[in-house]
Amino acid sequence: MSSITIDKLIVLLVEPSTTQQRIISKHLNDLGVHEIDYSLCAEDALSRLCLNKPDLVISAMHLPDMTGTDFLQKIRNGDSCTDTPFMLISSETGVRYLTPLRQAGITAILPKPYEVEQLKQALYTTVEFLEPDATEFEEYSMDNIRVLIVDDSLTSRRHIIKLLNGLGINQSDEAENGCEAIKYIEKEYYDLIVTDYNMPEMDGRELTEFIREKSSQQGVPVVMITSESDEGRLAAVEQSGVSAICDKPFDPNTIKRIIKTSVLN
């Protein structure tokens, strides 16, 4: 059982509006979170991150010195705190802002205004990411499971690897696109393949079709993790033979469920 619980989370709230700070803080307090530090801008928050790493960063999109997207990229590209869970609370819906956030391994994107239940679920997701509860896998030999992670985003691959490691899965290979993934598939056997959809050279749908039609391991479970919202494209992905489609950001419990039902059975 995880030793981290919601009431033990240390949160850094980056919000230029003091009114929004009070509203979000009250909701966090009501949910049991009481260790909250505050920043009005990204640069101050980055300084605080270097001094005292929080369990979770909650940020607005539009900050005085940069966007929340740029702020997260600075965290992910830094020397420390690169894997710190990050939650966005914003009314922003622009693809050019949100897609890079999803690619960087964001924990949750909450609308403004949000429902308190949405915040609660995002906090549970944070806890599960920090310390995945692997007790349900204790009877299995997780050391033998081998996973191929296919994503052109390094930070996204790191995010998935950290989660898998927390479940006891430590054998994984990484590919930046479908073409590179095929080279691995032709020489290694995998128990699970986790792939992004939108990638250069060969996307996730094309990779899945290759696996199902031309590879020597046509029955391997394939999980597609994507921020794609076009229903036509998603339908094509489903028809390609994926085992499951997960949104970015994804719930760690989704990966756990797929491992239990498709890999261990």
C-alpha angles and dihedrals in degrees: 000000000000116000090208117082132174093261090057096052119120109212132195109203114200108192127138093203113081089200091057089045090058093046095049092042091053091051091048090049091049089053092051102264111131106153101085128155122191139218129177095202141024099250092055089047091051090053091051091049090058092052101042121010112219125209091235138016116209114192143175118231100234111053126171094251105030144345123278087247092059090043092056091046090055090052093048092046095046130101096248138026090028093144098043111137111252128200125190122208109189146127088226115122100169114131093217089061101038103040095064088049092054091047090053094060103259116187098217143345113213124190122234111268097031133182115252088233088061090054090048092053091048090053091051089050089052092052091048091050094048094049114007112209102239097170092107088061097050093106092056131076100240093173090076096056115104121197133191115209116199118189134126089220114085092198091052091052091049090051092054094043092053090053093048091048089054089057092052096259107132103156109089140140126204131219128180096212144358095274092056091044092056090059089057093044092053093058106027135052116228133198092201137012119203113192141176118230105220109056135140123259095009124016129211095266092053090046092051091050090052091050093049097042109027112018128092091237102054094154098056113125111252121199117196116206112191146155089209113132101176106113093207093056092044090052089054089050091052091050091052089071107259117165093219142352119221127190123235112270093040133196111247088221088066092061090045091052093049092049091050097046103033107026106032098039 
